[in-house]
């Protein structure tokens, strides 16, 4: 009888311990069922920017940089590990050039890239072309851990649709005693819309991201037929 009581007490202890391990500290099993996982409402992306199909006459240099910020809403697909997300945000891309200036403030119907001679290049510290879009990302998402999306594998395939908000060149040149910035703002040569398939893959709140434009950067016949792409890091959460 005494042995039976000891075995019963031991079994009860093991059962209670195993349930305590399954339920996070401070949460009851009922509370765990009602726990709402992170839906990646906010995404911040820091990227390397480049152009594909760039002609030899264009001399890009330095490290192209970009930053994208999106606020998304996530729609879980039933009780599966998948969801669909749509959002809105701002995307910025900066491409730098080596010993060249981008000429946009002329009456020419086509954008031009002026190669600088050695003397002029010495006084020309930096030249870049920057574009900014109001952008809507759409993603089909997979979460390895659907109960806590701040942990586990995350994969997303999607499409980014962008509306051009700003395009400008900026040159930093020497005037002898100091450097000044010369800026030209115009959207006349750049396509108004862009469409770019995208992907993300990572763990928890950090992932690798990338995109490739299906549309040309410049309008047909008004610039070289280049296709922007980007790769970088995405920080997501909330």
RODO-2510 file (C-alpha; in nm, 4 decimals, decimal comma):
residues 238
     n   res          X          Y          Z
     1     x     0,0000     0,0000     0,0000
     2     x     0,2840     0,2326     0,0891
     3     x     0,4643     0,1546    -0,2397
     4     x     0,1475     0,2270    -0,4357
     5     x     0,1117     0,5656    -0,2644
     6     x     0,4748     0,6519    -0,3420
     7     x     0,4340     0,5538    -0,7094
     8     x     0,1132     0,7528    -0,7361
     9     x     0,2786     1,0609    -0,5852
    10     x     0,5786     1,0240    -0,8213
    11     x     0,3521     0,9919    -1,1252
    12     x     0,1544     1,2991    -1,0205
    13     x     0,4764     1,4978    -0,9777
    14     x     0,6061     1,3962    -1,3238
    15     x     0,2730     1,4879    -1,4872
    16     x     0,2636     1,8305    -1,3253
    17     x     0,6312     1,8971    -1,4104
    18     x     0,5846     1,8077    -1,7773
    19     x     0,2869     2,0437    -1,8054
    20     x     0,4840     2,3189    -1,6374
    21     x     0,7580     2,2754    -1,9017
    22     x     0,5055     2,2920    -2,1868
    23     x     0,3511     2,6169    -2,0636
    24     x     0,5664     2,9361    -2,0524
    25     x     0,6362     3,0822    -1,7104
    26     x     0,3559     3,3051    -1,5912
    27     x     0,1073     3,1706    -1,8507
    28     x    -0,1681     2,9180    -1,7976
    29     x    -0,2490     2,6673    -2,0703
    30     x    -0,5614     2,8703    -2,1481
    31     x    -0,3551     3,1885    -2,1822
    32     x    -0,1173     3,0100    -2,4179
    33     x    -0,4008     2,9268    -2,6555
    34     x    -0,5010     3,2918    -2,6785
    35     x    -0,1427     3,4171    -2,7308
    36     x    -0,1230     3,6403    -3,0416
    37     x     0,1988     3,5958    -3,2418
    38     x     0,4025     3,8742    -3,4015
    39     x     0,2776     3,9611    -3,7495
    40     x     0,5783     4,1537    -3,8846
    41     x     0,3818     4,4774    -3,9069
    42     x     0,7016     4,6814    -3,9456
    43     x     0,9868     4,6072    -4,1883
    44     x     1,3112     4,8041    -4,2160
    45     x     1,5447     4,7035    -4,4992
    46     x     1,9057     4,8157    -4,5506
    47     x     2,0279     4,7162    -4,8952
    48     x     2,3070     4,7176    -5,1485
    49     x     2,1780     4,8692    -5,4748
    50     x     2,2959     4,7905    -5,8245
    51     x     2,2010     4,8062    -6,1921
    52     x     2,1889     4,5063    -6,4242
    53     x     2,2600     4,5412    -6,7969
    54     x     2,4672     4,8570    -6,7430
    55     x     2,6479     4,9646    -7,0649
    56     x     3,0240     5,0137    -7,0632
    57     x     2,9772     5,3888    -7,1034
    58     x     2,8362     5,4134    -6,7483
    59     x     3,0950     5,3904    -6,4706
    60     x     2,9301     5,3123    -6,1410
    61     x     3,1547     5,3239    -5,8353
    62     x     3,1432     5,2980    -5,4601
    63     x     2,8677     5,1090    -5,2815
    64     x     2,5110     5,1712    -5,3906
    65     x     2,2889     5,2072    -5,0856
    66     x     1,9201     5,1816    -5,0190
    67     x     1,6755     5,1943    -4,7303
    68     x     1,3132     5,0782    -4,7313
    69     x     1,0545     5,1193    -4,4562
    70     x     0,7150     4,9479    -4,4698
    71     x     0,4115     4,9111    -4,2451
    72     x     0,2236     4,5914    -4,3324
    73     x    -0,0899     4,4102    -4,2287
    74     x    -0,0725     4,0334    -4,2029
    75     x    -0,3660     3,8027    -4,2856
    76     x    -0,3132     3,4462    -4,1523
    77     x    -0,4345     3,1708    -4,3861
    78     x    -0,6609     2,9588    -4,1646
    79     x    -0,4518     2,7851    -3,8964
    80     x    -0,1626     2,7063    -4,1275
    81     x     0,1975     2,8291    -4,1207
    82     x     0,1204     3,0642    -4,4114
    83     x    -0,0135     3,4181    -4,4333
    84     x    -0,0646     3,6952    -4,6870
    85     x     0,0576     4,0488    -4,6166
    86     x     0,0082     4,3866    -4,7823
    87     x     0,1466     4,7230    -4,6795
    88     x     0,2683     5,0688    -4,7676
    89     x     0,5983     5,2465    -4,7222
    90     x     0,8884     5,4405    -4,8702
    91     x     1,1822     5,2969    -5,0658
    92     x     1,5018     5,4871    -5,1477
    93     x     1,7892     5,3906    -5,3776
    94     x     2,1262     5,5646    -5,4326
    95     x     2,3696     5,4762    -5,7124
    96     x     2,7184     5,6351    -5,7187
    97     x     2,9439     5,7035    -6,0164
    98     x     3,3195     5,7118    -6,0681
    99     x     3,4609     6,0142    -6,2523
   100     x     3,1213     6,0814    -6,4100
   101     x     2,8318     6,3245    -6,3756
   102     x     2,4683     6,2503    -6,4529
   103     x     2,3263     6,5360    -6,6616
   104     x     1,9522     6,5944    -6,6134
   105     x     1,9211     6,9758    -6,6362
   106     x     1,9301     7,0134    -7,0144
   107     x     1,6718     7,0315    -7,2916
   108     x     1,7916     6,6952    -7,4251
   109     x     1,5266     6,4254    -7,4573
   110     x     1,7713     6,1674    -7,3141
   111     x     1,9624     6,1554    -6,9875
   112     x     2,3420     6,1658    -7,0322
   113     x     2,6435     6,0475    -6,8342
   114     x     2,9387     6,2836    -6,8728
   115     x     3,2858     6,1352    -6,8181
   116     x     3,5138     6,3858    -6,6416
   117     x     3,8682     6,4575    -6,7495
   118     x     4,1472     6,3966    -6,4976
   119     x     4,1715     6,7616    -6,3871
   120     x     3,7967     6,7994    -6,3291
   121     x     3,7767     6,4625    -6,1561
   122     x     4,0263     6,5786    -5,8914
   123     x     3,7798     6,8447    -5,7764
   124     x     3,4800     6,6173    -5,8038
   125     x     3,4448     6,4140    -5,4858
   126     x     3,1160     6,2330    -5,5381
   127     x     2,8266     6,1997    -5,7842
   128     x     2,5065     6,0040    -5,7337
   129     x     2,1577     5,9435    -5,8701
   130     x     1,8855     5,8911    -5,6092
   131     x     1,5259     5,7779    -5,6557
   132     x     1,2491     5,7534    -5,3952
   133     x     0,9231     5,5611    -5,4301
   134     x     0,5963     5,5360    -5,2441
   135     x     0,5778     5,1591    -5,2428
   136     x     0,3316     4,8810    -5,1632
   137     x     0,4809     4,5403    -5,0769
   138     x     0,2739     4,2220    -5,1153
   139     x     0,4028     3,8955    -4,9657
   140     x     0,3071     3,5317    -4,9254
   141     x     0,4740     3,4379    -4,5973
   142     x     0,5751     3,1098    -4,4333
   143     x     0,6534     3,0875    -4,0611
   144     x     0,8306     2,7858    -3,9166
   145     x     0,6992     2,8768    -3,5716
   146     x     0,3450     3,0078    -3,6116
   147     x     0,2950     3,0562    -3,2357
   148     x     0,6004     3,2803    -3,1927
   149     x     0,7109     3,4416    -3,5159
   150     x     0,9977     3,6178    -3,3422
   151     x     1,1649     3,2766    -3,3540
   152     x     1,1982     3,0135    -3,6206
   153     x     1,2468     3,0155    -3,9962
   154     x     1,0730     3,2803    -4,2061
   155     x     1,0363     3,2774    -4,5842
   156     x     0,8451     3,5302    -4,7964
   157     x     0,7903     3,5688    -5,1712
   158     x     0,6260     3,8817    -5,3014
   159     x     0,5970     4,1790    -5,5308
   160     x     0,6799     4,5446    -5,4685
   161     x     0,4803     4,8069    -5,6613
   162     x     0,6347     5,1538    -5,6500
   163     x     0,5202     5,5019    -5,7554
   164     x     0,8068     5,7461    -5,8204
   165     x     0,8025     6,0381    -5,5751
   166     x     1,1456     6,1934    -5,6306
   167     x     1,4498     6,1628    -5,8559
   168     x     1,7600     6,3769    -5,8269
   169     x     2,1322     6,3942    -5,8846
   170     x     2,3767     6,5259    -5,6267
   171     x     2,7389     6,6209    -5,6978
   172     x     2,9946     6,7196    -5,4359
   173     x     3,2554     6,9467    -5,5931
   174     x     3,5443     7,1559    -5,4683
   175     x     3,5391     7,5348    -5,5020
   176     x     3,8975     7,5683    -5,3818
   177     x     3,8529     7,6202    -5,0096
   178     x     3,5517     7,4016    -4,9489
   179     x     3,3177     7,1460    -5,1013
   180     x     2,9655     7,2353    -5,2090
   181     x     2,6713     7,0148    -5,3084
   182     x     2,5019     7,0696    -5,6425
   183     x     2,1572     6,9118    -5,6708
   184     x     1,9256     6,8681    -5,9700
   185     x     1,5708     6,7469    -5,9065
   186     x     1,3599     6,6122    -6,1947
   187     x     1,1544     6,2995    -6,2691
   188     x     1,1426     6,3564    -6,6447
   189     x     1,3709     6,0676    -6,7440
   190     x     1,2699     5,8062    -6,4822
   191     x     0,9794     5,5612    -6,5186
   192     x     0,6808     5,6550    -6,3027
   193     x     0,6047     5,2974    -6,1907
   194     x     0,8226     5,0055    -6,0959
   195     x     0,7381     4,6403    -6,0362
   196     x     0,9886     4,4199    -5,8563
   197     x     0,9535     4,0569    -5,7398
   198     x     1,1032     4,0175    -5,3918
   199     x     1,2076     3,7500    -5,1441
   200     x     1,3035     3,7207    -4,7775
   201     x     1,4550     3,4308    -4,5874
   202     x     1,5826     3,4327    -4,2327
   203     x     1,5411     3,3420    -3,8689
   204     x     1,3313     3,5335    -3,6201
   205     x     1,3378     3,9087    -3,6740
   206     x     1,6427     3,9136    -3,9061
   207     x     1,6366     3,7992    -4,2671
   208     x     1,8124     3,8353    -4,6004
   209     x     1,6100     4,0200    -4,8612
   210     x     1,6360     4,0908    -5,2302
   211     x     1,4434     4,2256    -5,5284
   212     x     1,4818     4,2664    -5,9042
   213     x     1,2996     4,5212    -6,1200
   214     x     1,0912     4,3898    -6,4072
   215     x     1,0636     4,7463    -6,5379
   216     x     1,3464     4,9650    -6,6653
   217     x     1,4685     5,2487    -6,4473
   218     x     1,4530     5,5036    -6,7303
   219     x     1,1721     5,5718    -6,9739
   220     x     1,1925     5,4026    -7,3127
   221     x     1,4299     5,5947    -7,5398
   222     x     1,5250     5,8433    -7,2673
   223     x     1,8036     5,6500    -7,0966
   224     x     2,0008     5,3243    -7,0921
   225     x     1,8029     5,0011    -7,0522
   226     x     1,9128     4,9182    -6,6978
   227     x     1,7244     4,7088    -6,4410
   228     x     1,7831     4,7892    -6,0720
   229     x     1,8279     4,5135    -5,8139
   230     x     1,8934     4,5071    -5,4409
   231     x     2,0138     4,2648    -5,1709
   232     x     2,0412     4,3303    -4,8007
   233     x     1,9110     4,2796    -4,4494
   234     x     1,5554     4,3106    -4,3248
   235     x     1,4612     4,3754    -3,9615
   236     x     1,0976     4,2930    -3,8907
   237     x     0,8674     4,2643    -3,5934
   238     x     0,5628     4,3805    -3,3939
***
